[in-house]
Amino acid sequence: MAQAAALAGARARLQAGDAAGAADALAAFLRDRADDGEAWFLLGAARHRLHDAAAARDAFQRAAEVDRHHLECRYALAALSLELGDPERALAACREAVQLAPAAPKAWFSLAVAEEAGGLADDALASYGRVLALQPEHSEALTNRAALLLAQGRIDDAIADNRRLAGLRPYAFAAQFNLGDALLRGGCHAEAAAAFGRAVRLAPGNAKALLHAGFALAQCERFADAQRLLDQARTIDPEAIRAYRRGIFGDAAGDALDARVLFLLRHYDAIERCDWRERTHFIDRFTALIRDETAPPLAEKALGFRAMAMGLGAADQLRLARNIAAAASAGVATPAAAPRRPAATAGGTRRIRLAYLSQDFRVHPTGLLTADLYGGHDRSRFEVFGYALGGDDGSEVRQRIAVGCDRFVDLGELDDAAAAARIAADAPDIAIDLCGYADRSRPGVLAHCPAPLQLALLAYMATMGAPWIDYFVGDRCSLPPGSDAGFSEALLRLPGAPYPCGYAAQPLPAPPARGELGLPADGLVLAALHNPYKIDPAVFAVWMRLLQQIPAAVLWLADAGAGATANLRGTATAHGIDPGRLRFAPRLPLAEHLCRLQQADLFLDTPQYNGGTTTADVLTAGVPVLSCAGGLLAQRMAASLLRAAGQAALVTDDLAAYEARALSLLQVPARLGEARRALAAARASAPFFRPQRWLRDFERGLEQVWRRHGDGLPPAAIDVGA
């Protein structure tokens, strides 16, 4: 009786909130009754209230060991073990609980939670199913199972569970929000908007619900309604909007979202997965939204690249670019006012000071193509300054670029105005933008005009529409007569290619065997290792017809993730092609990539948006490239590089000619061999393989634009002679 009274007293202290007193009393009790499971359980509860989780877990463990029938201690042991990061012990406790109470929903639910924590997703789904069989209205089991199904990509099943939960708990914010989230993942945008709308009514001050509701309405093209909700979210929690923007755009600029932009980006995401079901509608709406004069202008920087990648018309790209430029310079009150230096005389009494700007002085196509450019400038005529807008990867490429400059400065920690002022303090003559509207670019820096003359080169194959960029650098092939109207900049046309490839002439070791690359030892390898957004249905259909005509051939593509791979294989099947004939290459460092490319027989370019760096890589590897030139700069890059490599015969003007030329090469192996030998011979003299020749032409162009500026003349188109 005394022992029972002592245990009752300890329990009373615990219930009264005296956890320390209860723990002391229980510890004393257990010195004489170490086999009392209930005492160990109560001690665990007291230790937990005293925030000593490890001691509490140990007490619960002792309770389970001395009392094989104590169910509650197993629940407590499992929960604390999970809290302490020990899912194995939690699983063991939950399995014992299920054995003790196989008809108890709580036992199966605890097991499901432990299984999920232990990475046993399928087991967890089965256990959640047992909970719901025993208690169909168990809301936590429905919530957890729906989330797990969603994580596994089982969207329809997740929607079904969330519908059931929302019906059971119509006034629960989380139930409505989770249903909206699942519907959104399933592409059911109108239903998602309705579910999120209910969530907003239940919690009108919840910025996350407003944001998601706005996104769903935007996908329904109810832009005005969507914008109202997005603006409300911004008012309530601007940091939430900034975080959302960072997730989309990778930077923290701005705290506003445009409903039309969310619509366009979602469609572009599908294009990046080679999901072409709504491609035509996307392009039509993109064009219409750019042209719409009844709404505020589209001005999100990220749209510039996407318009270029989708091949929108030159006039539409220019209109969009001007909008982006206006937004980028909206906060610029005055230029950075670079000090004017005396213009160089005809005799060249002083050197022209060049300021290169990029966020990609690193292992990136821009950094790799230009790594030797900066140090290659004629130092009797030019001083070279490099200004990095962040992105230091510590690579050898970064070091080569820095060493090649007379001065190299990282401006990544400065805002646009301070970065521009820092550049202006060095009094450059010509600033050269290697960014455009690419990812992570900062057009606002040059909007402050830190140099009296500013050029755009390489990274962005379209106009910037920016009044602060005076010239756009290209070449005669990529910028043919008539293309000037699509640019706000004056065009500086070089005689060779639009940009250099510093590694074009480097020798390559023998490639690995085809088997090591996942390619067949025999048969033709048609390569098209492009970013997936460059592949359009029309050119993919051509590739499929080529595979039909050449039964032993395979198509070698870049691995761009499970979504794109699945969609391309599915489309191949729809064309009657065995999807196993599509082989996918993982991303590799440049040296290894160039080496493996040698195993391709013919490289197939993409007309919508040519392979730029991709084409340069393939030519470096000595593999013939077949291209189809379009009307835009981004659609003529490969043609320009091919001509510079002495391979103009591999440039066609339409898809029919492209397909016919491919067949003529593939069906007659001698022709393919001849094309390869011609490319090998061109390495001795063709301009593409002489990047220093490109640099000398570029330097002459720089001198011409600077001389014109010194004469007080406005920018005008300049053709640099061969």
Secondary structure by P-SEA (a helix, b strand, c coil): caaaaaaaaaaaaaaacaaaaaaaaaaaaaccccccaaaaaaaaaaaaaacaaaaaaaaaaaaaaacccccaaaaaaaaaaaaaccaaaaaaaaaaaaaaccccaaaaaaaaaaaaaacaaaaaaaaaaaaaaacccaaaaaaaaaaaaaaacaaaaaaaaaaaaaaaccccaaaaaaaaaaaaaacaaaaaaaaaaaaaaaccccaaaaaaaaaaaaaacaaaaaaaaaaaaaaacaaaaaaaaaaaccccccccccaaaaaaaaaaaaaaaccccaaaaaaaaaaaaaacccccccccaaaaaaaaaacccaaaaaaaaaaaaaaaaccccccccccccccccccccbbbbbbbbcccccccaaaaaccccccccccccbbbbbbbcccccccaaaaaaaaacccccccccccaaaaaaaaaaacccbbbbcccccccccccccccccccbbbbccccccccccccccbbbbccccccccccccccbbbbcccccccccccccccccccccccccccccccbbbbbccccccccaaaaaaaaaaaaacccbbbbbccccaaaaaaaaaaaaaaccccccbbbbccccaaaaaaacccccbbbbbcccccaaaaaaaaaabbbbbbbbcccccccaaaaaaaaacccccccccaaaaaaaaaaaaacaaaaaaaaaaaaaaccccccccaaaaaaaaaaaaaaaaaaaaaccccccccccc
